Amino acid sequence: MIKLGAAFVRGLLLTIRVAMAYNDYRKIILVLALIIAACAHKAPPLVKDRMKPKLQNIFALNNRQIQFTFSENIDTLNLKPDNFNITRGDDTLQITSLYPSLSAAEIIAITETQMDSVYKVTGYVFDSTQNKGAFDMEFTGTSKPDTIAPWIIKFSEGSRQKEFFFHFSEAMDTTFFSYSMIPKKELVSEWRNPRVCFLLLADTTDALAFDTTYYVYINQGCRDLSGNLVGTLVTSITPDTAYKPLILKGSAQINDSLVITGIALLRRKTFSGITLIKGGDFQFEVRDSLPYTVEVFSDKYWGSATVLIDSINIIYLKLEEKDIDNIFY
């Protein structure tokens, strides 16, 4: 603590006494703040992180994925497969890609097909302050294939969006991405890494219209490295910055029972939207209150009706199998 001179203290006390006599509370607060600042401890100097990251555990998730757990977050931007060397005797297990899992301290390695054997791993990584940590450890590989279906953990949706993107739960087969789009636009898939894919306009001079909502429908159109397919997803975007949609709702029934699963398509002259049936209900965002036609597909059943935003819309399906794929192609 800083020691204050006697004369300085007497001066401060006199100032406070005078201020109190004149009810000058602002000056009292100012003097007290000055005393506190003068008596305050200096903050300790910042300590540079000199701890090296340590490899704590290795676990083979399946025959193509290995999880490395480190003692702290590591620098994932400079994470390279060449920094890892996995061997079994004279054979080397190649790593094709690396990416963080639940945190930057857990790293997933995508490898060639493993065997039920002991492997040795050597290499090094850097933490966020560039401390280098070397490692040398063994783990048991596995021939067990990955049987868990991937899912999409984040995707583009809503207004002020000019492109579609999808962030998957694990590394995907980047040679395969099948989807349908309403209204139709020519898109190309661009994988930024094994887990993130963007759908971009094939013609760079083209653009999405501000007064239009665009839908992408994925139905088992993506697969992971073991061939497990992702489920069904519908998302929509619009570049409109002042988007204030109206909500068009309805339900679908077969006899007296609600349709459990299915697809609903919105159209006037042409199809303009698609959504999934959830709990027997469907919902669309529309831009006006004029009548629309909605067609519902559920397995071998189909139904169609004219719908309005201010009406109770019920579509009754009958046994009439129609190929929904003909709508998209």
LOLUM-724233 format. One record per residue (C-alpha): residue in one letter; x, y, z. Coordinates in nm, 2 decimals, always signed. Each point is the difference from the previous one (the first is absolute). Layout:
ATOM residuo     xx     yy     zz
ATOM       A      X      Y      Z
...
//
This chain:
ATOM residuo     xx     yy     zz
ATOM       M  +0.00  +0.00  +0.00
ATOM       I  +0.12  +0.35  -0.08
ATOM       K  +0.08  +0.21  +0.32
ATOM       L  -0.16  +0.35  +0.00
ATOM       G  +0.19  +0.30  +0.14
ATOM       A  -0.15  +0.16  +0.32
ATOM       A  -0.04  +0.34  -0.16
ATOM       F  -0.17  -0.16  -0.30
ATOM       V  -0.25  -0.18  +0.23
ATOM       R  -0.07  +0.31  +0.20
ATOM       G  -0.07  +0.19  -0.32
ATOM       L  -0.25  -0.27  -0.11
ATOM       L  -0.18  +0.00  +0.33
ATOM       L  -0.02  +0.38  +0.00
ATOM       T  -0.15  -0.01  -0.35
ATOM       I  -0.26  -0.26  +0.11
ATOM       R  -0.09  +0.21  +0.31
ATOM       V  -0.05  +0.31  -0.21
ATOM       A  -0.20  -0.19  -0.26
ATOM       M  -0.23  -0.14  +0.27
ATOM       A  -0.06  +0.34  +0.14
ATOM       Y  -0.13  +0.11  -0.34
ATOM       N  -0.17  -0.33  -0.08
ATOM       D  +0.23  -0.04  -0.30
ATOM       Y  -0.04  -0.38  -0.03
ATOM       R  +0.16  -0.02  -0.34
ATOM       K  +0.32  +0.14  +0.13
ATOM       I  -0.01  -0.25  +0.30
ATOM       I  -0.05  -0.29  -0.25
ATOM       L  +0.29  +0.13  -0.21
ATOM       V  +0.24  +0.02  +0.30
ATOM       L  -0.10  -0.35  +0.12
ATOM       A  +0.06  -0.14  -0.35
ATOM       L  +0.35  +0.16  +0.00
ATOM       I  +0.08  -0.16  +0.33
ATOM       I  -0.11  -0.34  -0.12
ATOM       A  +0.20  +0.03  -0.32
ATOM       A  +0.31  +0.11  +0.19
ATOM       C  -0.03  -0.30  +0.24
ATOM       A  -0.09  -0.26  -0.25
ATOM       H  +0.23  -0.29  -0.06
ATOM       K  +0.17  -0.02  -0.34
ATOM       A  -0.13  -0.28  -0.22
ATOM       P  +0.24  -0.29  -0.03
ATOM       P  +0.18  -0.02  -0.33
ATOM       L  -0.15  -0.23  -0.26
ATOM       V  +0.16  -0.34  +0.00
ATOM       K  +0.09  -0.15  -0.34
ATOM       D  -0.14  -0.35  -0.06
ATOM       R  +0.31  -0.23  -0.02
ATOM       M  -0.18  -0.33  +0.06
ATOM       K  +0.03  -0.24  -0.29
ATOM       P  -0.31  -0.18  -0.12
ATOM       K  +0.00  -0.37  +0.09
ATOM       L  -0.18  -0.29  -0.17
ATOM       Q  -0.21  -0.16  +0.27
ATOM       N  -0.20  -0.27  -0.18
ATOM       I  -0.05  -0.17  -0.34
ATOM       F  -0.31  -0.19  -0.08
ATOM       A  -0.10  -0.17  -0.33
ATOM       L  -0.37  +0.09  -0.05
ATOM       N  -0.03  -0.23  -0.30
ATOM       N  +0.22  -0.13  -0.28
ATOM       R  +0.03  +0.34  -0.16
ATOM       Q  +0.00  +0.25  +0.29
ATOM       I  +0.24  +0.05  +0.29
ATOM       Q  -0.06  +0.25  +0.28
ATOM       F  +0.30  +0.17  +0.16
ATOM       T  -0.05  +0.18  +0.33
ATOM       F  +0.25  +0.27  +0.11
ATOM       S  +0.05  +0.18  +0.33
ATOM       E  -0.11  +0.33  -0.15
ATOM       N  -0.14  +0.16  -0.31
ATOM       I  +0.24  -0.02  -0.29
ATOM       D  +0.06  +0.21  -0.31
ATOM       T  -0.24  -0.16  -0.25
ATOM       L  +0.09  +0.24  -0.28
ATOM       N  +0.35  -0.14  -0.02
ATOM       L  -0.11  -0.36  +0.06
ATOM       K  +0.15  -0.22  -0.28
ATOM       P  -0.01  -0.37  -0.06
ATOM       D  +0.37  +0.01  -0.06
ATOM       N  +0.05  +0.08  +0.37
ATOM       F  -0.14  -0.34  +0.09
ATOM       N  +0.17  -0.33  -0.08
ATOM       I  -0.20  -0.32  +0.07
ATOM       T  +0.19  -0.33  -0.05
ATOM       R  -0.06  -0.37  +0.05
ATOM       G  +0.34  -0.17  -0.04
ATOM       D  +0.13  +0.11  -0.34
ATOM       D  -0.34  +0.11  -0.12
ATOM       T  -0.13  +0.36  +0.02
ATOM       L  -0.36  +0.08  +0.05
ATOM       Q  -0.07  +0.31  -0.22
ATOM       I  -0.21  +0.29  +0.14
ATOM       T  -0.21  +0.18  -0.26
ATOM       S  -0.14  +0.28  +0.22
ATOM       L  -0.01  +0.14  +0.36
ATOM       Y  -0.27  +0.21  +0.16
ATOM       P  -0.11  +0.11  +0.35
ATOM       S  -0.29  -0.20  +0.16
ATOM       L  -0.18  +0.13  +0.31
ATOM       S  +0.28  +0.25  +0.07
ATOM       A  +0.34  +0.10  -0.13
ATOM       A  +0.15  -0.24  +0.25
ATOM       E  -0.16  -0.30  -0.17
ATOM       I  +0.12  -0.08  -0.35
ATOM       I  -0.15  -0.25  -0.24
ATOM       A  +0.23  -0.16  -0.25
ATOM       I  -0.14  -0.16  -0.32
ATOM       T  +0.22  -0.29  -0.09
ATOM       E  +0.03  -0.29  -0.24
ATOM       T  -0.18  -0.31  +0.11
ATOM       Q  +0.14  -0.12  +0.33
ATOM       M  +0.06  -0.35  +0.13
ATOM       D  -0.05  -0.16  +0.34
ATOM       S  +0.36  +0.06  +0.10
ATOM       V  +0.22  +0.22  +0.21
ATOM       Y  +0.12  +0.32  -0.17
ATOM       K  +0.27  +0.25  +0.10
ATOM       V  -0.06  +0.38  -0.04
ATOM       T  +0.28  +0.26  +0.01
ATOM       G  -0.02  +0.36  -0.09
ATOM       Y  -0.06  +0.35  +0.13
ATOM       V  -0.26  +0.28  +0.03
ATOM       F  +0.00  +0.36  +0.10
ATOM       D  -0.23  +0.17  +0.25
ATOM       S  -0.16  +0.34  -0.05
ATOM       T  +0.32  +0.18  +0.12
ATOM       Q  +0.22  -0.21  -0.22
ATOM       N  +0.15  -0.23  +0.27
ATOM       K  +0.10  -0.32  -0.18
ATOM       G  -0.09  -0.33  +0.16
ATOM       A  +0.14  -0.32  -0.13
ATOM       F  -0.16  -0.34  +0.07
ATOM       D  +0.08  -0.37  -0.03
ATOM       M  -0.28  -0.24  +0.09
ATOM       E  -0.16  -0.33  -0.09
ATOM       F  -0.37  -0.09  -0.06
ATOM       T  -0.20  -0.29  -0.12
ATOM       G  -0.16  +0.04  -0.34
ATOM       T  -0.33  -0.16  -0.09
ATOM       S  -0.16  -0.16  -0.31
ATOM       K  -0.35  +0.09  +0.12
ATOM       P  -0.17  +0.22  -0.26
ATOM       D  -0.19  +0.32  +0.07
ATOM       T  -0.37  -0.07  +0.01
ATOM       I  -0.12  +0.33  +0.14
ATOM       A  -0.18  +0.22  -0.25
ATOM       P  +0.13  +0.36  -0.03
ATOM       W  -0.22  +0.30  +0.06
ATOM       I  +0.00  +0.37  -0.09
ATOM       I  +0.09  +0.20  +0.30
ATOM       K  -0.03  +0.35  -0.16
ATOM       F  -0.14  +0.13  -0.33
ATOM       S  -0.10  +0.32  -0.16
ATOM       E  -0.37  +0.11  +0.03
ATOM       G  -0.21  +0.31  +0.00
ATOM       S  +0.04  +0.35  -0.14
ATOM       R  +0.31  +0.20  -0.09
ATOM       Q  +0.16  -0.32  -0.14
ATOM       K  +0.16  -0.02  -0.34
ATOM       E  +0.13  -0.36  +0.01
ATOM       F  -0.06  -0.34  +0.15
ATOM       F  +0.24  -0.16  +0.23
ATOM       F  +0.00  -0.32  +0.21
ATOM       H  +0.22  -0.10  +0.29
ATOM       F  +0.00  -0.38  +0.07
ATOM       S  +0.07  -0.19  +0.32
ATOM       E  +0.29  -0.18  -0.15
ATOM       A  +0.22  -0.03  -0.31
ATOM       M  -0.20  -0.07  -0.31
ATOM       D  +0.05  -0.16  -0.34
ATOM       T  +0.07  +0.32  -0.19
ATOM       T  -0.06  -0.17  -0.34
ATOM       F  -0.37  -0.04  +0.07
ATOM       F  -0.26  +0.27  +0.07
ATOM       S  -0.35  -0.05  -0.14
ATOM       Y  -0.29  +0.25  +0.06
ATOM       S  -0.29  +0.17  -0.17
ATOM       M  -0.08  +0.37  -0.02
ATOM       I  -0.32  +0.21  -0.04
ATOM       P  +0.00  +0.22  -0.20
ATOM       K  +0.26  -0.16  -0.21
ATOM       K  +0.35  +0.16  -0.01
ATOM       E  +0.32  -0.16  -0.13
ATOM       L  +0.22  -0.04  +0.31
ATOM       V  +0.34  -0.17  +0.06
ATOM       S  +0.12  -0.15  +0.32
ATOM       E  +0.32  +0.15  +0.15
ATOM       W  +0.15  -0.19  +0.30
ATOM       R  +0.19  +0.24  +0.22
ATOM       N  +0.12  -0.29  +0.21
ATOM       P  -0.13  -0.36  +0.05
ATOM       R  -0.28  +0.12  +0.22
ATOM       V  -0.12  +0.33  -0.16
ATOM       C  -0.15  +0.03  -0.34
ATOM       F  -0.14  +0.31  -0.18
ATOM       L  -0.24  -0.01  -0.29
ATOM       L  +0.10  +0.28  -0.23
ATOM       L  -0.15  +0.13  -0.33
ATOM       A  +0.17  -0.16  -0.29
ATOM       D  -0.02  +0.32  -0.20
ATOM       T  +0.20  +0.26  +0.20
ATOM       T  -0.19  +0.28  -0.19
ATOM       D  -0.33  -0.13  +0.13
ATOM       A  -0.16  +0.09  +0.33
ATOM       L  -0.30  -0.11  +0.22
ATOM       A  -0.30  +0.23  -0.05
ATOM       F  -0.09  +0.22  +0.30
ATOM       D  -0.37  -0.07  -0.03
ATOM       T  +0.03  -0.38  -0.01
ATOM       T  +0.05  -0.27  +0.27
ATOM       Y  +0.22  -0.29  -0.11
ATOM       Y  -0.04  -0.35  +0.15
ATOM       V  +0.25  -0.29  +0.01
ATOM       Y  -0.12  -0.35  +0.07
ATOM       I  +0.24  -0.27  +0.10
ATOM       N  -0.12  -0.35  +0.03
ATOM       Q  +0.29  -0.24  +0.08
ATOM       G  +0.20  +0.20  -0.24
ATOM       C  +0.33  +0.01  +0.20
ATOM       R  +0.20  -0.27  +0.16
ATOM       D  +0.30  -0.04  +0.23
ATOM       L  +0.32  -0.18  -0.08
ATOM       S  -0.16  -0.33  +0.10
ATOM       G  -0.30  +0.05  -0.23
ATOM       N  -0.25  +0.09  +0.28
ATOM       L  -0.26  +0.23  -0.14
ATOM       V  -0.12  +0.32  +0.15
ATOM       G  -0.38  +0.04  +0.07
ATOM       T  -0.25  +0.22  -0.16
ATOM       L  +0.03  +0.38  +0.02
ATOM       V  -0.19  +0.30  -0.15
ATOM       T  +0.14  +0.35  +0.04
ATOM       S  -0.08  +0.33  -0.18
ATOM       I  +0.18  +0.33  -0.04
ATOM       T  -0.07  +0.34  -0.16
ATOM       P  +0.24  +0.30  -0.05
ATOM       D  -0.30  +0.23  +0.09
ATOM       T  +0.11  +0.24  +0.27
ATOM       A  -0.35  +0.11  +0.09
ATOM       Y  -0.17  -0.34  +0.00
ATOM       K  -0.33  -0.01  +0.18
ATOM       P  -0.17  -0.32  -0.10
ATOM       L  -0.36  -0.12  +0.06
ATOM       I  -0.04  -0.34  +0.15
ATOM       L  -0.21  -0.26  -0.19
ATOM       K  -0.10  -0.30  +0.21
ATOM       G  -0.18  -0.32  -0.06
ATOM       S  -0.03  -0.37  +0.09
ATOM       A  +0.00  -0.32  -0.20
ATOM       Q  -0.22  -0.31  +0.07
ATOM       I  -0.05  -0.35  -0.13
ATOM       N  -0.37  -0.08  +0.09
ATOM       D  -0.02  +0.12  +0.36
ATOM       S  +0.37  -0.03  +0.09
ATOM       L  +0.26  +0.26  -0.03
ATOM       V  +0.29  -0.06  -0.24
ATOM       I  +0.31  -0.09  +0.20
ATOM       T  +0.26  +0.07  -0.25
ATOM       G  +0.00  +0.15  -0.35
ATOM       I  +0.08  +0.29  -0.23
ATOM       A  -0.21  +0.31  -0.08
ATOM       L  +0.05  +0.20  -0.31
ATOM       L  -0.12  +0.35  -0.06
ATOM       R  -0.10  +0.13  -0.34
ATOM       R  -0.19  +0.24  -0.22
ATOM       K  +0.10  -0.02  -0.36
ATOM       T  +0.32  -0.17  +0.10
ATOM       F  +0.13  -0.15  +0.32
ATOM       S  +0.14  +0.26  +0.24
ATOM       G  +0.06  -0.18  +0.33
ATOM       I  +0.05  -0.32  +0.18
ATOM       T  -0.03  -0.11  +0.37
ATOM       L  -0.01  -0.31  +0.21
ATOM       I  -0.32  -0.13  +0.17
ATOM       K  +0.05  +0.01  +0.37
ATOM       G  -0.26  -0.15  +0.23
ATOM       G  -0.25  +0.02  -0.28
ATOM       D  +0.05  +0.37  -0.06
ATOM       F  +0.17  +0.20  -0.26
ATOM       Q  +0.10  +0.37  -0.01
ATOM       F  +0.13  +0.24  -0.27
ATOM       E  +0.13  +0.36  +0.01
ATOM       V  -0.17  +0.19  -0.29
ATOM       R  +0.01  +0.36  -0.12
ATOM       D  -0.37  +0.06  -0.07
ATOM       S  -0.35  -0.12  +0.11
ATOM       L  -0.12  -0.12  -0.34
ATOM       P  -0.10  -0.37  -0.04
ATOM       Y  +0.26  -0.27  -0.04
ATOM       T  -0.01  -0.37  -0.09
ATOM       V  +0.17  -0.24  +0.23
ATOM       E  +0.08  -0.36  -0.10
ATOM       V  +0.09  -0.26  +0.27
ATOM       F  +0.20  -0.32  -0.07
ATOM       S  +0.01  -0.28  +0.26
ATOM       D  +0.13  -0.34  -0.11
ATOM       K  -0.27  -0.13  -0.24
ATOM       Y  -0.25  +0.28  +0.09
ATOM       W  -0.05  +0.34  -0.16
ATOM       G  -0.24  +0.29  +0.04
ATOM       S  -0.05  +0.35  -0.12
ATOM       A  -0.21  +0.31  +0.10
ATOM       T  -0.02  +0.37  -0.04
ATOM       V  +0.10  +0.17  +0.32
ATOM       L  -0.02  +0.35  +0.16
ATOM       I  +0.19  +0.16  +0.29
ATOM       D  -0.32  +0.09  +0.19
ATOM       S  -0.17  -0.34  -0.05
ATOM       I  +0.00  -0.34  +0.17
ATOM       N  +0.19  -0.19  -0.26
ATOM       I  -0.04  -0.38  +0.00
ATOM       I  +0.13  -0.21  -0.28
ATOM       Y  -0.14  -0.36  -0.03
ATOM       L  +0.23  -0.26  -0.16
ATOM       K  -0.10  -0.30  -0.20
ATOM       L  +0.18  -0.30  -0.12
ATOM       E  +0.15  +0.14  -0.32
ATOM       E  +0.38  -0.05  -0.03
ATOM       K  +0.18  +0.28  -0.17
ATOM       D  +0.37  +0.05  -0.07
ATOM       I  +0.11  +0.31  +0.18
ATOM       D  +0.34  -0.01  -0.18
ATOM       N  -0.18  +0.10  -0.33
ATOM       I  -0.07  +0.34  +0.15
ATOM       F  +0.37  +0.08  +0.05
ATOM       Y  +0.13  -0.12  -0.34
//
